[in-house]
Amino acid sequence: MNTKNTLKTPVDEPIVIQTGDKILITGALGSGKTSLLKEIAATFPKHQFDILFQTLDDNFIPGTVAENLAFTLENNAIPFREMKLSVLACAKDYHLTDELKTDISELSTYKKQVLAMAQILIHPTDILVLDEPLFLPEEFDGTLVVAGDFEPDFFDCVIDLSERTPPQPIPELELKRQINPNKAILSVTELVDKMSFAVYEGEKVAITAPAELPIADMLAGFRPTSGEIDFYYEDVTYQSLDKRGRKIGYIMANPDDMIFVKRVSDAKISDELLALCQLTTLKNARLSDLSYRQKRLFTTACILKQATPIVIIDQPEFEGFPEILSYLDRKGVTLILITNQDIFLPFMDRQEVF
C-alpha cells in the first residue's frame, strides 16, 4: 500500500494515514462514523484490506462456522492440512470450537460478533477497516481504522465527530404507567446458574449480564434454558414460539435475524408506528436498501405492532428510545432491556445485574 493516504473529512480536516497507524473514529449515533470509515476505505488499494461491516450478516457466507473461518484461507490458496489446523486453532482461541459445525443462521448475535472478528484475524491483510467491532485486535501490527466507542489510548489518532451532532439533553418524560408490585408478569427461576428474578406488571427493568449469555433469546424462547419461565404464574418454558410470541415481544439485537419481507410496506405497519420509528418516508422502500439502524427501527415497529404485554429489547440504541418508551407507557406495556449502557438507567425503574 501507499505509505500515506490523505483525504478530507466531513469537517474539512485532512487525515494523513501512515502505514501501521491506528485510527479511531468516534462520535454520537448518526454522526457519520460509518460514512467516514467507508470514505477512508475507498482510498486504500482495492482487495488489499479486510473490512468488518456493521450489519453482521454481511460479513458471512452461507454455511457453517468452520466454512466461514476457512473461506479466507481458501481464497489465499492455503494448503488443506494447514488450513484445517488454522481453523481449529482459531476456533479454540475465540471459543468457537463447539460451534464449528453450526450453521451461521443458528448463532446468537454475540457469537456472530465473535466469528466476524475471528474470520478476519485468522489470516489478516496489512489493513483492517472495522465498523463497530466487538473487540480490538490488540496484537495486530498493521494499519487499523476503527469506528466505535473504544478507549483512545490504543490509537495514534482519534477523529471525534461529536461536534457535528452536539449531544441533545436527555428528555424528562412524564410516564404514567402504574406498577403492580403484587402481580409478577414474568417470573424467572435459574435461567442460567444463579440467575433468578421477577418482573412486575408495568415495570421497566434493565438486565445487565455477560454478553456471551443469550438472555433475551432464552426469555423469548429461541434458546433453551434448564430453568423455568412463568408468565402470570403460568409455566411457558416449553411453550411454542408462536404462543410465547403473543405474550412476549422480542426486538433482537441483530435485525437481519428478524426480517422476512422484501419491503417495509409488506409488514403492514400503521402510520403511527411508522412515524414513531422514523420510517414514514421509507414506507415503500426495499429492506435491502435500508441502513443497519433503519432495519432496527423497522423490526422495532414490527414488534410494537403485535401489542404484546411485555417487550424485550436486546442491546437497544438510545436515539429514538425516549419516544418509543413513551409509546409503551401509553399502551401499558412492561419493558425489559438487555443492556450494559448506563444511559438507559435513568428511564428504568430498576436494574438487575448478574
Contacts in CASP RR format, 6 or more apart in sequence:
PFRMAT RR
TARGET T0000
AUTHOR 0000-0000-0000
METHOD contacts of the structure
MODEL  1
MNTKNTLKTPVDEPIVIQTGDKILITGALGSGKTSLLKEIAATFPKHQFD
ILFQTLDDNFIPGTVAENLAFTLENNAIPFREMKLSVLACAKDYHLTDEL
KTDISELSTYKKQVLAMAQILIHPTDILVLDEPLFLPEEFDGTLVVAGDF
EPDFFDCVIDLSERTPPQPIPELELKRQINPNKAILSVTELVDKMSFAVY
EGEKVAITAPAELPIADMLAGFRPTSGEIDFYYEDVTYQSLDKRGRKIGY
IMANPDDMIFVKRVSDAKISDELLALCQLTTLKNARLSDLSYRQKRLFTT
ACILKQATPIVIIDQPEFEGFPEILSYLDRKGVTLILITNQDIFLPFMDR
QEVF
1 19 0 8 1.000
1 44 0 8 1.000
1 45 0 8 1.000
1 48 0 8 1.000
1 126 0 8 1.000
1 127 0 8 1.000
1 143 0 8 1.000
2 45 0 8 1.000
3 18 0 8 1.000
3 19 0 8 1.000
4 16 0 8 1.000
4 17 0 8 1.000
4 18 0 8 1.000
5 15 0 8 1.000
5 16 0 8 1.000
5 17 0 8 1.000
5 40 0 8 1.000
5 43 0 8 1.000
5 44 0 8 1.000
6 14 0 8 1.000
6 15 0 8 1.000
6 16 0 8 1.000
6 17 0 8 1.000
6 43 0 8 1.000
7 14 0 8 1.000
7 15 0 8 1.000
7 39 0 8 1.000
7 40 0 8 1.000
7 43 0 8 1.000
8 14 0 8 1.000
9 15 0 8 1.000
9 36 0 8 1.000
9 159 0 8 1.000
10 32 0 8 1.000
10 35 0 8 1.000
10 36 0 8 1.000
10 161 0 8 1.000
10 164 0 8 1.000
11 161 0 8 1.000
11 163 0 8 1.000
11 164 0 8 1.000
15 23 0 8 1.000
15 40 0 8 1.000
15 157 0 8 1.000
15 159 0 8 1.000
17 23 0 8 1.000
17 40 0 8 1.000
17 43 0 8 1.000
17 143 0 8 1.000
17 145 0 8 1.000
19 126 0 8 1.000
19 142 0 8 1.000
19 143 0 8 1.000
20 141 0 8 1.000
20 142 0 8 1.000
20 143 0 8 1.000
20 144 0 8 1.000
21 143 0 8 1.000
21 144 0 8 1.000
21 156 0 8 1.000
21 157 0 8 1.000
22 143 0 8 1.000
22 144 0 8 1.000
22 146 0 8 1.000
22 154 0 8 1.000
22 155 0 8 1.000
22 156 0 8 1.000
22 157 0 8 1.000
23 40 0 8 1.000
23 144 0 8 1.000
23 145 0 8 1.000
23 146 0 8 1.000
23 155 0 8 1.000
23 156 0 8 1.000
23 157 0 8 1.000
23 158 0 8 1.000
23 159 0 8 1.000
24 146 0 8 1.000
24 147 0 8 1.000
24 148 0 8 1.000
24 150 0 8 1.000
24 152 0 8 1.000
24 154 0 8 1.000
24 155 0 8 1.000
24 157 0 8 1.000
24 158 0 8 1.000
24 159 0 8 1.000
25 33 0 8 1.000
25 36 0 8 1.000
25 37 0 8 1.000
25 145 0 8 1.000
25 146 0 8 1.000
25 147 0 8 1.000
25 148 0 8 1.000
25 159 0 8 1.000
25 161 0 8 1.000
26 33 0 8 1.000
26 147 0 8 1.000
26 148 0 8 1.000
26 149 0 8 1.000
26 150 0 8 1.000
26 152 0 8 1.000
26 158 0 8 1.000
26 159 0 8 1.000
26 160 0 8 1.000
26 161 0 8 1.000
26 162 0 8 1.000
27 33 0 8 1.000
27 148 0 8 1.000
27 149 0 8 1.000
27 160 0 8 1.000
27 161 0 8 1.000
27 162 0 8 1.000
27 165 0 8 1.000
28 161 0 8 1.000
28 162 0 8 1.000
28 165 0 8 1.000
28 167 0 8 1.000
29 293 0 8 1.000
29 317 0 8 1.000
29 318 0 8 1.000
29 319 0 8 1.000
30 165 0 8 1.000
30 293 0 8 1.000
30 319 0 8 1.000
31 161 0 8 1.000
31 162 0 8 1.000
31 164 0 8 1.000
31 165 0 8 1.000
32 161 0 8 1.000
32 164 0 8 1.000
33 131 0 8 1.000
33 147 0 8 1.000
33 148 0 8 1.000
33 161 0 8 1.000
34 54 0 8 1.000
34 131 0 8 1.000
34 147 0 8 1.000
36 147 0 8 1.000
36 159 0 8 1.000
36 161 0 8 1.000
37 129 0 8 1.000
37 131 0 8 1.000
37 145 0 8 1.000
37 147 0 8 1.000
40 129 0 8 1.000
40 145 0 8 1.000
41 49 0 8 1.000
41 51 0 8 1.000
41 129 0 8 1.000
41 145 0 8 1.000
44 127 0 8 1.000
44 129 0 8 1.000
48 125 0 8 1.000
48 126 0 8 1.000
48 127 0 8 1.000
49 125 0 8 1.000
49 126 0 8 1.000
49 127 0 8 1.000
49 128 0 8 1.000
49 129 0 8 1.000
49 143 0 8 1.000
50 72 0 8 1.000
50 120 0 8 1.000
50 124 0 8 1.000
50 125 0 8 1.000
50 127 0 8 1.000
50 128 0 8 1.000
50 129 0 8 1.000
51 128 0 8 1.000
51 129 0 8 1.000
51 130 0 8 1.000
51 131 0 8 1.000
52 59 0 8 1.000
52 116 0 8 1.000
52 117 0 8 1.000
52 120 0 8 1.000
52 128 0 8 1.000
52 129 0 8 1.000
52 130 0 8 1.000
52 131 0 8 1.000
52 132 0 8 1.000
52 133 0 8 1.000
53 59 0 8 1.000
53 131 0 8 1.000
54 131 0 8 1.000
54 132 0 8 1.000
54 147 0 8 1.000
54 292 0 8 1.000
55 256 0 8 1.000
55 292 0 8 1.000
55 295 0 8 1.000
56 109 0 8 1.000
56 112 0 8 1.000
56 113 0 8 1.000
56 116 0 8 1.000
56 254 0 8 1.000
56 256 0 8 1.000
57 104 0 8 1.000
57 112 0 8 1.000
57 254 0 8 1.000
57 256 0 8 1.000
59 112 0 8 1.000
59 116 0 8 1.000
59 119 0 8 1.000
60 68 0 8 1.000
60 104 0 8 1.000
60 112 0 8 1.000
60 115 0 8 1.000
60 116 0 8 1.000
60 119 0 8 1.000
61 67 0 8 1.000
61 68 0 8 1.000
61 71 0 8 1.000
62 104 0 8 1.000
63 103 0 8 1.000
63 104 0 8 1.000
64 100 0 8 1.000
64 101 0 8 1.000
64 102 0 8 1.000
64 103 0 8 1.000
64 104 0 8 1.000
65 91 0 8 1.000
65 96 0 8 1.000
65 99 0 8 1.000
65 100 0 8 1.000
65 101 0 8 1.000
65 102 0 8 1.000
65 104 0 8 1.000
65 107 0 8 1.000
65 115 0 8 1.000
66 87 0 8 1.000
66 91 0 8 1.000
66 100 0 8 1.000
66 101 0 8 1.000
68 104 0 8 1.000
68 115 0 8 1.000
68 119 0 8 1.000
69 86 0 8 1.000
69 87 0 8 1.000
69 90 0 8 1.000
69 91 0 8 1.000
69 96 0 8 1.000
69 100 0 8 1.000
69 115 0 8 1.000
69 118 0 8 1.000
69 119 0 8 1.000
69 122 0 8 1.000
70 83 0 8 1.000
70 87 0 8 1.000
71 119 0 8 1.000
72 119 0 8 1.000
72 120 0 8 1.000
72 122 0 8 1.000
72 123 0 8 1.000
73 82 0 8 1.000
73 83 0 8 1.000
73 86 0 8 1.000
73 87 0 8 1.000
73 122 0 8 1.000
73 123 0 8 1.000
74 83 0 8 1.000
76 123 0 8 1.000
78 86 0 8 1.000
78 123 0 8 1.000
86 122 0 8 1.000
86 123 0 8 1.000
87 100 0 8 1.000
87 122 0 8 1.000
88 97 0 8 1.000
88 100 0 8 1.000
90 96 0 8 1.000
90 118 0 8 1.000
90 121 0 8 1.000
90 122 0 8 1.000
91 97 0 8 1.000
91 99 0 8 1.000
91 100 0 8 1.000
91 118 0 8 1.000
93 118 0 8 1.000
94 114 0 8 1.000
94 115 0 8 1.000
94 117 0 8 1.000
94 118 0 8 1.000
95 114 0 8 1.000
96 111 0 8 1.000
96 114 0 8 1.000
96 115 0 8 1.000
96 118 0 8 1.000
99 107 0 8 1.000
99 111 0 8 1.000
99 115 0 8 1.000
104 112 0 8 1.000
104 115 0 8 1.000
107 115 0 8 1.000
108 214 0 8 1.000
108 217 0 8 1.000
108 223 0 8 1.000
109 214 0 8 1.000
109 252 0 8 1.000
109 253 0 8 1.000
109 254 0 8 1.000
109 257 0 8 1.000
109 314 0 8 1.000
109 315 0 8 1.000
110 134 0 8 1.000
110 211 0 8 1.000
110 212 0 8 1.000
110 214 0 8 1.000
111 212 0 8 1.000
112 254 0 8 1.000
113 133 0 8 1.000
113 134 0 8 1.000
114 134 0 8 1.000
116 133 0 8 1.000
116 134 0 8 1.000
117 130 0 8 1.000
117 133 0 8 1.000
117 134 0 8 1.000
117 135 0 8 1.000
117 137 0 8 1.000
120 128 0 8 1.000
120 130 0 8 1.000
120 137 0 8 1.000
121 137 0 8 1.000
121 140 0 8 1.000
124 137 0 8 1.000
124 140 0 8 1.000
126 142 0 8 1.000
126 143 0 8 1.000
127 142 0 8 1.000
127 143 0 8 1.000
127 144 0 8 1.000
127 145 0 8 1.000
128 137 0 8 1.000
128 140 0 8 1.000
128 142 0 8 1.000
128 143 0 8 1.000
128 144 0 8 1.000
128 145 0 8 1.000
129 145 0 8 1.000
130 137 0 8 1.000
130 144 0 8 1.000
130 145 0 8 1.000
130 146 0 8 1.000
130 147 0 8 1.000
131 147 0 8 1.000
131 148 0 8 1.000
132 147 0 8 1.000
132 148 0 8 1.000
133 146 0 8 1.000
133 148 0 8 1.000
134 211 0 8 1.000
136 146 0 8 1.000
136 150 0 8 1.000
136 154 0 8 1.000
137 144 0 8 1.000
138 154 0 8 1.000
146 155 0 8 1.000
152 158 0 8 1.000
170 322 0 8 1.000
170 343 0 8 1.000
170 346 0 8 1.000
171 322 0 8 1.000
173 322 0 8 1.000
173 325 0 8 1.000
173 326 0 8 1.000
173 329 0 8 1.000
173 347 0 8 1.000
175 325 0 8 1.000
175 326 0 8 1.000
175 329 0 8 1.000
176 329 0 8 1.000
176 330 0 8 1.000
177 202 0 8 1.000
177 329 0 8 1.000
177 332 0 8 1.000
178 202 0 8 1.000
179 200 0 8 1.000
179 201 0 8 1.000
179 202 0 8 1.000
179 203 0 8 1.000
179 349 0 8 1.000
180 200 0 8 1.000
180 201 0 8 1.000
180 202 0 8 1.000
181 200 0 8 1.000
182 200 0 8 1.000
183 200 0 8 1.000
183 201 0 8 1.000
183 232 0 8 1.000
184 198 0 8 1.000
184 199 0 8 1.000
184 200 0 8 1.000
184 201 0 8 1.000
184 230 0 8 1.000
184 232 0 8 1.000
184 233 0 8 1.000
185 199 0 8 1.000
185 200 0 8 1.000
185 201 0 8 1.000
185 202 0 8 1.000
185 203 0 8 1.000
185 231 0 8 1.000
185 232 0 8 1.000
185 309 0 8 1.000
185 310 0 8 1.000
185 334 0 8 1.000
186 198 0 8 1.000
186 199 0 8 1.000
186 219 0 8 1.000
186 229 0 8 1.000
186 230 0 8 1.000
186 231 0 8 1.000
186 248 0 8 1.000
186 310 0 8 1.000
186 334 0 8 1.000
186 336 0 8 1.000
187 198 0 8 1.000
187 199 0 8 1.000
187 228 0 8 1.000
187 229 0 8 1.000
187 230 0 8 1.000
187 233 0 8 1.000
188 195 0 8 1.000
188 196 0 8 1.000
188 197 0 8 1.000
188 198 0 8 1.000
188 199 0 8 1.000
188 219 0 8 1.000
188 227 0 8 1.000
188 228 0 8 1.000
188 229 0 8 1.000
188 230 0 8 1.000
189 196 0 8 1.000
189 227 0 8 1.000
189 228 0 8 1.000
189 229 0 8 1.000
189 230 0 8 1.000
190 196 0 8 1.000
190 225 0 8 1.000
190 226 0 8 1.000
190 227 0 8 1.000
190 228 0 8 1.000
191 215 0 8 1.000
191 218 0 8 1.000
191 219 0 8 1.000
191 225 0 8 1.000
191 227 0 8 1.000
191 229 0 8 1.000
192 213 0 8 1.000
192 218 0 8 1.000
192 225 0 8 1.000
192 226 0 8 1.000
194 354 0 8 1.000
195 209 0 8 1.000
195 215 0 8 1.000
195 354 0 8 1.000
197 205 0 8 1.000
197 207 0 8 1.000
197 352 0 8 1.000
199 205 0 8 1.000
199 310 0 8 1.000
199 334 0 8 1.000
199 336 0 8 1.000
200 334 0 8 1.000
201 334 0 8 1.000
202 332 0 8 1.000
202 333 0 8 1.000
202 334 0 8 1.000
202 335 0 8 1.000
203 334 0 8 1.000
203 335 0 8 1.000
203 349 0 8 1.000
203 350 0 8 1.000
204 325 0 8 1.000
204 334 0 8 1.000
204 335 0 8 1.000
204 337 0 8 1.000
204 347 0 8 1.000
204 348 0 8 1.000
204 349 0 8 1.000
205 335 0 8 1.000
205 336 0 8 1.000
205 337 0 8 1.000
205 348 0 8 1.000
205 349 0 8 1.000
205 350 0 8 1.000
205 351 0 8 1.000
205 352 0 8 1.000
206 336 0 8 1.000
206 337 0 8 1.000
206 339 0 8 1.000
206 344 0 8 1.000
206 345 0 8 1.000
206 348 0 8 1.000
206 350 0 8 1.000
206 351 0 8 1.000
206 352 0 8 1.000
207 215 0 8 1.000
207 336 0 8 1.000
207 337 0 8 1.000
207 338 0 8 1.000
207 339 0 8 1.000
207 351 0 8 1.000
207 352 0 8 1.000
207 354 0 8 1.000
208 339 0 8 1.000
208 340 0 8 1.000
208 351 0 8 1.000
208 352 0 8 1.000
208 353 0 8 1.000
208 354 0 8 1.000
209 215 0 8 1.000
209 338 0 8 1.000
209 353 0 8 1.000
209 354 0 8 1.000
210 354 0 8 1.000
211 340 0 8 1.000
213 354 0 8 1.000
214 222 0 8 1.000
214 223 0 8 1.000
215 338 0 8 1.000
216 250 0 8 1.000
216 252 0 8 1.000
216 253 0 8 1.000
216 312 0 8 1.000
216 314 0 8 1.000
216 338 0 8 1.000
217 223 0 8 1.000
218 224 0 8 1.000
218 225 0 8 1.000
218 229 0 8 1.000
219 229 0 8 1.000
219 248 0 8 1.000
219 250 0 8 1.000
219 312 0 8 1.000
219 336 0 8 1.000
220 241 0 8 1.000
220 244 0 8 1.000
220 245 0 8 1.000
220 248 0 8 1.000
220 249 0 8 1.000
220 250 0 8 1.000
220 312 0 8 1.000
221 229 0 8 1.000
221 241 0 8 1.000
221 244 0 8 1.000
222 241 0 8 1.000
222 250 0 8 1.000
225 237 0 8 1.000
227 237 0 8 1.000
228 235 0 8 1.000
228 237 0 8 1.000
229 235 0 8 1.000
229 236 0 8 1.000
229 237 0 8 1.000
230 236 0 8 1.000
231 244 0 8 1.000
231 247 0 8 1.000
231 248 0 8 1.000
231 310 0 8 1.000
236 243 0 8 1.000
236 244 0 8 1.000
236 247 0 8 1.000
245 306 0 8 1.000
245 308 0 8 1.000
246 306 0 8 1.000
246 308 0 8 1.000
247 308 0 8 1.000
247 309 0 8 1.000
247 310 0 8 1.000
248 308 0 8 1.000
248 310 0 8 1.000
248 311 0 8 1.000
248 312 0 8 1.000
249 303 0 8 1.000
249 306 0 8 1.000
249 308 0 8 1.000
249 310 0 8 1.000
249 311 0 8 1.000
249 312 0 8 1.000
250 303 0 8 1.000
250 311 0 8 1.000
250 312 0 8 1.000
250 314 0 8 1.000
251 258 0 8 1.000
251 296 0 8 1.000
251 299 0 8 1.000
251 300 0 8 1.000
251 303 0 8 1.000
251 311 0 8 1.000
251 312 0 8 1.000
251 313 0 8 1.000
251 314 0 8 1.000
251 316 0 8 1.000
252 258 0 8 1.000
252 299 0 8 1.000
252 314 0 8 1.000
253 314 0 8 1.000
253 315 0 8 1.000
255 292 0 8 1.000
255 295 0 8 1.000
255 296 0 8 1.000
255 298 0 8 1.000
255 299 0 8 1.000
256 295 0 8 1.000
258 299 0 8 1.000
258 302 0 8 1.000
259 287 0 8 1.000
259 295 0 8 1.000
259 298 0 8 1.000
259 299 0 8 1.000
261 267 0 8 1.000
261 287 0 8 1.000
262 286 0 8 1.000
262 287 0 8 1.000
262 288 0 8 1.000
263 284 0 8 1.000
263 285 0 8 1.000
263 286 0 8 1.000
263 287 0 8 1.000
264 274 0 8 1.000
264 279 0 8 1.000
264 282 0 8 1.000
264 283 0 8 1.000
264 284 0 8 1.000
264 285 0 8 1.000
264 287 0 8 1.000
264 290 0 8 1.000
264 298 0 8 1.000
265 283 0 8 1.000
265 284 0 8 1.000
267 298 0 8 1.000
267 301 0 8 1.000
267 302 0 8 1.000
267 305 0 8 1.000
268 305 0 8 1.000
269 277 0 8 1.000
269 279 0 8 1.000
269 301 0 8 1.000
269 302 0 8 1.000
269 305 0 8 1.000
270 305 0 8 1.000
271 280 0 8 1.000
273 301 0 8 1.000
273 304 0 8 1.000
273 305 0 8 1.000
274 280 0 8 1.000
274 283 0 8 1.000
274 301 0 8 1.000
276 301 0 8 1.000
276 304 0 8 1.000
276 323 0 8 1.000
276 324 0 8 1.000
276 327 0 8 1.000
277 297 0 8 1.000
277 298 0 8 1.000
277 300 0 8 1.000
277 301 0 8 1.000
277 304 0 8 1.000
277 324 0 8 1.000
278 294 0 8 1.000
278 297 0 8 1.000
278 320 0 8 1.000
279 294 0 8 1.000
279 297 0 8 1.000
279 298 0 8 1.000
279 301 0 8 1.000
282 290 0 8 1.000
282 294 0 8 1.000
287 295 0 8 1.000
287 298 0 8 1.000
290 298 0 8 1.000
293 317 0 8 1.000
293 319 0 8 1.000
296 317 0 8 1.000
300 313 0 8 1.000
300 324 0 8 1.000
303 311 0 8 1.000
304 311 0 8 1.000
304 324 0 8 1.000
304 327 0 8 1.000
304 328 0 8 1.000
307 331 0 8 1.000
308 333 0 8 1.000
309 332 0 8 1.000
309 333 0 8 1.000
309 334 0 8 1.000
310 333 0 8 1.000
310 334 0 8 1.000
310 335 0 8 1.000
310 336 0 8 1.000
311 328 0 8 1.000
311 333 0 8 1.000
311 334 0 8 1.000
311 335 0 8 1.000
311 336 0 8 1.000
312 336 0 8 1.000
312 337 0 8 1.000
312 338 0 8 1.000
313 335 0 8 1.000
313 336 0 8 1.000
313 337 0 8 1.000
313 338 0 8 1.000
313 339 0 8 1.000
314 338 0 8 1.000
315 338 0 8 1.000
315 339 0 8 1.000
316 337 0 8 1.000
316 339 0 8 1.000
316 344 0 8 1.000
318 341 0 8 1.000
318 343 0 8 1.000
318 344 0 8 1.000
321 344 0 8 1.000
321 347 0 8 1.000
322 347 0 8 1.000
325 335 0 8 1.000
325 347 0 8 1.000
328 335 0 8 1.000
337 344 0 8 1.000
337 348 0 8 1.000
345 351 0 8 1.000
END
